[in-house]
């Protein structure tokens, strides 16, 4: 009978340990989830900032190209014509 009481005591101790382990794991997962959420939000903000910067640069380059075409329409036309011939020649090789 003494060994049955020892087993019962050990089983109760194991149950307590398992309960504490569950609480610890829950706390760790919660903390990890909060950190991951913050990191994700920071990464998203950084990506959006880079996107805004790329859009601004793209718009600036497009305006620069448009101004160049307006200032030199004949050169732009000749360049477009030459590019058209080059693409046509490459496609004719097939």
C-alpha positions, 0 to 999 in steps of 0.5 A: 500500500505504501508504494501505491501512495508513492505512485499516487504522489508521483502521479500528482507531482507529474500532473502538476509539472505537466500543468506548469509546462502547459502554462509555460508553453502558452506564455512562450507562444504568446510572447513569440506571437507578439514579437512576430506580429511586431516584426511583421508590422515593421517589415510591412512598413519598411516595404511600403516606404521602399514602394513609395520611394520607388514610385517617386523615383519612377515618376521622376524618371518618367517626367524626365523622359517626357521632357526629353522627348518634348525638347527633342522630338526628332531625336525621339522619333529617330530612336523609336524608329531605330528601335522598331527596326531592331525589334523587327529584325530580331523577330524576323530571324525566327 
